[in-house]
C-alpha cells in the first residue's frame, strides 16, 4: 500500500531577490492506494497532478508531507534503502517518443535496469536477463523475437508505449505512476494500453496512480477504484470513480464532466451541464476563500472569504454549497 499525507510542493520562480515569487504547485494532498488498487487524478493542465506523480516516483522532493510505501516513510530512511523503495514505484512517461533513447535498441533499453538487478541478486547475468526480457515483453503483449533488436523509430506509437511499460516492469514494481500514458498515441491504440494496465493490476497486484485529463480513460482503468479531482494543487473532490461521475458534488468536477463530448445518437447531455466563462490562471490565487470561487458560477459571498475543508467519508468534497448536478452524458433510451 502507498499512503500520502499532507503533501505540499512549492517552487520558487527564477529572477533576483526582488522579482522572485513562490508558486504552490501542491497544497495539501492526502490519499492512499491499496495493493492492486487504482486512483485517477483528473484536472486541467497546471493543476498539480503531474507534480504529485513526480514526487511519488522520486523525481521531485516535497516541500512538506509524508509518502509511505508499505508503512515505511520513504524520506526517513538511508539513501541506499530509499533507492530500493523508489525502485518499487515506477513512472510511465507521457511521451513514448522521448522516453526511449533513439540510439539504443529495445534490448539495450530493457537490459540496463536488469543488469543492476542481476548484480544485486547475485544471478547469472546474461541468461537471467534474456529470460526476464522475454517475460516482460510477453506481459505487455509483444513478441520478443521481433522486437528486441529494433530501434524505437522502427516501432509504432502503441508498441513504444508498451516498451516503456515493459521497462518499468523489469524491476518488479509495486506501484505504477502513469502520467497521461495514452495521450500521445493514436486513439485506436489507447484502449489496448488501458486494458494492459488494468490487466497488470489484476494479475500482478500492482497499484496504479493514473494521471489524466481524459475522464473516459480514468473510468475504464479505475472503474473499481477511486477518482481524485485536483484544482490548483488541492483535492476538491475524492470518491469512487463511478460515484464521482454519477453524482458530482463540486462545481469544478461538474465543469470537467460538462466538457466531455457527447456521442450523438447514443447519448444525451446531462440536464445541468454548463461551461465555465473563465480560464484557470495558475499565476494568481484568490486572496482568501475557495480557490475556485473566481470561476465558479454558483459562488456566494462565503466562498470568497472562507476556504472550504475537504469533508465527507466515502465521497469527500471541498465546497460550502455542494449540490449534485446531472452533467455527465447518459445513454439514450
URQUI-V113349 format. One record per backbone hydrogen bond with DSSP energy under -0.5 kcal/mol. CO is the residue of the C=O (numbers start at 1). NH is the residue of the N-H. E is the energy in kcal/mol with one decimal. If there is no record, write none. Layout:
CO & NH & E
CO & NH & E
This chain:
1 & 70 & -3.3
2 & 33 & -2.6
3 & 68 & -3.1
4 & 31 & -1.9
5 & 66 & -2.2
7 & 29 & -1.8
8 & 63 & -2.2
8 & 64 & -1.4
9 & 25 & -1.4
9 & 26 & -1.7
11 & 13 & -0.5
11 & 23 & -3.3
16 & 19 & -0.5
16 & 20 & -1.8
21 & 13 & -3.1
22 & 24 & -0.5
23 & 11 & -3.1
23 & 25 & -1.1
26 & 9 & -2.5
29 & 7 & -2.8
31 & 4 & -3.2
33 & 2 & -2.1
34 & 37 & -2.5
37 & 208 & -2.3
38 & 226 & -2.4
39 & 210 & -2.5
40 & 42 & -0.6
40 & 228 & -3.6
41 & 212 & -2.5
42 & 230 & -2.4
44 & 47 & -1.6
47 & 233 & -2.9
48 & 52 & -1.7
49 & 53 & -1.6
50 & 54 & -2.4
51 & 55 & -2.1
52 & 56 & -2.0
53 & 57 & -1.9
54 & 59 & -2.5
54 & 60 & -1.1
55 & 58 & -1.2
60 & 62 & -0.5
64 & 8 & -2.4
66 & 5 & -2.5
67 & 74 & -2.5
68 & 3 & -2.6
68 & 70 & -0.5
69 & 72 & -1.7
71 & 73 & -0.5
72 & 69 & -2.2
72 & 74 & -0.7
73 & 76 & -1.2
74 & 77 & -0.7
78 & 82 & -2.5
79 & 83 & -2.1
80 & 84 & -1.6
81 & 85 & -2.1
82 & 86 & -2.9
83 & 87 & -1.6
85 & 88 & -1.3
86 & 89 & -1.5
88 & 90 & -0.6
88 & 174 & -2.5
88 & 175 & -2.4
90 & 177 & -3.0
91 & 93 & -0.7
92 & 179 & -1.9
94 & 96 & -0.8
95 & 98 & -0.8
95 & 99 & -1.6
96 & 100 & -0.6
100 & 102 & -0.5
101 & 104 & -1.7
104 & 152 & -0.7
105 & 109 & -2.1
106 & 110 & -2.3
107 & 111 & -2.3
108 & 112 & -1.3
109 & 113 & -0.5
110 & 114 & -0.9
111 & 115 & -2.4
112 & 116 & -1.2
113 & 117 & -1.9
114 & 118 & -2.6
115 & 119 & -1.9
116 & 120 & -2.0
117 & 121 & -2.4
118 & 122 & -0.9
118 & 123 & -2.0
123 & 125 & -0.8
124 & 128 & -1.6
125 & 129 & -2.5
126 & 130 & -2.2
127 & 131 & -2.0
128 & 132 & -2.7
129 & 133 & -2.6
130 & 134 & -2.1
131 & 135 & -1.9
132 & 136 & -2.5
133 & 137 & -2.2
134 & 138 & -1.9
135 & 139 & -1.9
136 & 140 & -1.5
137 & 142 & -2.9
138 & 141 & -1.4
142 & 144 & -0.7
143 & 146 & -0.7
143 & 147 & -0.9
144 & 147 & -0.5
144 & 148 & -2.4
147 & 150 & -2.1
148 & 107 & -2.5
150 & 106 & -2.2
151 & 154 & -2.2
152 & 155 & -1.9
156 & 160 & -2.4
157 & 161 & -2.2
158 & 162 & -1.8
159 & 163 & -2.0
160 & 164 & -2.3
161 & 165 & -2.0
162 & 166 & -2.6
163 & 167 & -2.7
164 & 168 & -1.7
165 & 169 & -1.8
166 & 170 & -1.0
168 & 171 & -0.7
169 & 172 & -2.0
174 & 207 & -2.7
175 & 90 & -2.6
176 & 178 & -0.7
176 & 209 & -2.8
177 & 92 & -3.1
177 & 179 & -0.9
178 & 180 & -1.0
178 & 211 & -3.0
180 & 183 & -1.3
182 & 185 & -0.9
186 & 189 & -1.6
186 & 190 & -0.9
187 & 190 & -0.7
187 & 191 & -0.7
189 & 193 & -1.4
190 & 194 & -2.6
191 & 195 & -2.7
192 & 196 & -1.8
193 & 197 & -2.3
194 & 198 & -2.2
195 & 199 & -2.4
196 & 200 & -2.3
197 & 201 & -1.6
198 & 202 & -1.7
199 & 203 & -3.1
200 & 204 & -2.1
200 & 206 & -1.0
201 & 205 & -0.9
205 & 36 & -0.7
207 & 176 & -2.8
208 & 39 & -2.1
208 & 210 & -0.6
209 & 178 & -2.6
209 & 211 & -0.6
210 & 41 & -2.7
210 & 212 & -0.6
211 & 180 & -2.9
212 & 43 & -0.6
213 & 215 & -0.9
214 & 218 & -2.1
215 & 219 & -2.3
216 & 220 & -1.9
217 & 221 & -2.5
218 & 222 & -2.2
220 & 223 & -0.7
222 & 225 & -1.8
225 & 241 & -2.0
226 & 40 & -2.1
227 & 239 & -1.9
228 & 42 & -2.4
228 & 230 & -0.6
229 & 236 & -2.7
229 & 237 & -1.2
231 & 234 & -1.4
233 & 27 & -3.0
233 & 28 & -1.0
234 & 231 & -2.9
236 & 318 & -2.4
237 & 229 & -3.1
238 & 316 & -3.5
239 & 227 & -3.1
240 & 244 & -2.7
241 & 245 & -1.9
242 & 246 & -2.7
243 & 247 & -2.3
248 & 325 & -1.1
249 & 323 & -1.5
250 & 254 & -2.2
251 & 255 & -2.1
252 & 256 & -2.2
253 & 257 & -2.4
254 & 258 & -2.0
255 & 259 & -1.0
256 & 259 & -0.6
257 & 260 & -1.2
262 & 264 & -0.9
263 & 266 & -1.8
263 & 267 & -3.0
266 & 332 & -2.7
268 & 330 & -2.4
270 & 273 & -1.5
280 & 282 & -0.7
281 & 284 & -0.8
290 & 293 & -1.4
292 & 295 & -1.8
292 & 296 & -1.7
296 & 299 & -1.1
300 & 303 & -1.3
300 & 304 & -0.8
301 & 304 & -1.1
301 & 305 & -0.7
302 & 305 & -0.7
302 & 306 & -1.8
303 & 290 & -3.0
309 & 311 & -0.8
311 & 317 & -2.2
314 & 316 & -0.5
316 & 238 & -2.1
317 & 311 & -2.7
319 & 322 & -0.6
325 & 327 & -1.4
326 & 272 & -2.9
327 & 270 & -0.9
330 & 268 & -2.7
